[in-house]
């Protein structure tokens, strides 16, 4: 039987790499995004326009002929004054409608790309597992948890993935901000920062999605997804610089002073996000056969090496 999959949010960082990977694995892919022209360079896929998820969406035409769906589309950053309303409409409301439409279209399984933020805030004092009660700490995390509940309530068969921060060539966000610091020639005062944080290589995430789509053990389950071994910020910056062919050039400094330096660069919020522990236990997903082959240190080095040719000092 032909396997067909609708991928929403296909022009995003994850989607642009997931779509060709699914195609190469034998899937017939329909890639949906706001501007399909972005995907013109990807051969042998169907591209369609994704409507504004802030408005009611008729999912039926997008799901026509599809056996599966991977929902990546959503919003992560909105103005504070609009947070609750926009997150609810886009991250939660669109999933509720998609789930109901997928059920009506006899879709075999819907894979929802949620977030670890649906379960916990920006730090945790113990390794996080699926057995921990979800305690999102901000509107984004709460909207993702509500989206999970909406998908479950729709009655469609599902798998929910809660990934850690994803990295790879072309990534944006906090990893990109830290990479920008790593590219500077100056010594960086992170040598004493030995906290442990879980990250997720894009290749490992793609492997998780492929498993989630069809594995019987993933049916109606929720999984945390992260590389096997957490890494410290010191280790992360060292790997970034080594990936650029340079020495780590880290120095020790009291953490309070480091925070003040980050604030002087306008990156105090980044510091708050990276300075605590945030360890994720993905043994549940590994237990059904997921094998995260990319280790964080090697993956970060490869990311920087791939980007180094186009981002010189």
Steps between C-alpha positions, in 0.01 A plus 500: 500500500627847413600707802404865465574770754400863542775704668384838629748777569723338239708813432626529857836380628373150581268473201762584238704201612217265593322525163787367284584238764145363487505509120825306496347244738225425250223734612291701257523844658261793485684796653285787627635844588400864467725555196548179297764670283742455790495125433556515123852358536370173651425253220225238478259644755165676476487851646182676610420828671425481872225741607545742788465286812375802690175465305267199463659250259327250274740210537305259276664598167847482654430155645336359188681179408732512801558196721706692758568855616792665680401833653800730539325832442453736792632814659769530767547876538225762515471845663431474873171687464373235257652187657200315638262572212743427214650192660151366568380563144807379313660236721187354658200583283663390176593163650147440624363565151773294333436204728128502430559529125760223507256273680230576242747434215599161647861609544688208652715706735572862587842591638500822700823691550441637847782623725670408824365837615159332517639308795741732678647850498853607405685299766453193715690361798461135395487307172154550349293196405153449358389385846545852638180702519499767228564843651546751217604841626405736218224557242696321228543184706140506616378534140708199397362290786147605407572405138601152614172465689304621197663243272426220745137613530453494121509120493762474226790262563798711606859520613618809687866602505639745756844592364780683675656801329593382151831587333653460157625715211276803455343487845384824660415602856716445808739257331563753223559774759756287681663407168537871421690545825714195423600652165646810663879504555476596868544260793164404648444470877315169496768265631330467839153439360464126550122476493341224294246566224342262253489592132378316191674453165271553203602157366391336826167683490435384144563141609249550782234631261548207263454258789201694635319482167470124476629310802221319684669562835476875436121487454321751725818571696691812602880509493774734614773526236863598565854388422633236737749712694442853634776756450622795705511852359879482528496177299257648250709809428817290486339271242385801297850646484661166429252454216640823357852360529593718797600453861220531759662806663280494809591673825366469852297777661242523780157423360358829628760686297417289195135598533596867508709458185213327323274785607743753351463319166122515532485125560392473862193302395725257311705454814193420706403237241834322484650525850281245680478123474254352252541126456253288305469122531397354162525137606128441431548580131828310486316205652284459188796514262597864454878522465637857525822440312628860514671594826463862601867597497564349157173640366583854614848478348352380170244783505768764545726343237212500251424866569862612525551535127229765478547675834860620525623725777 
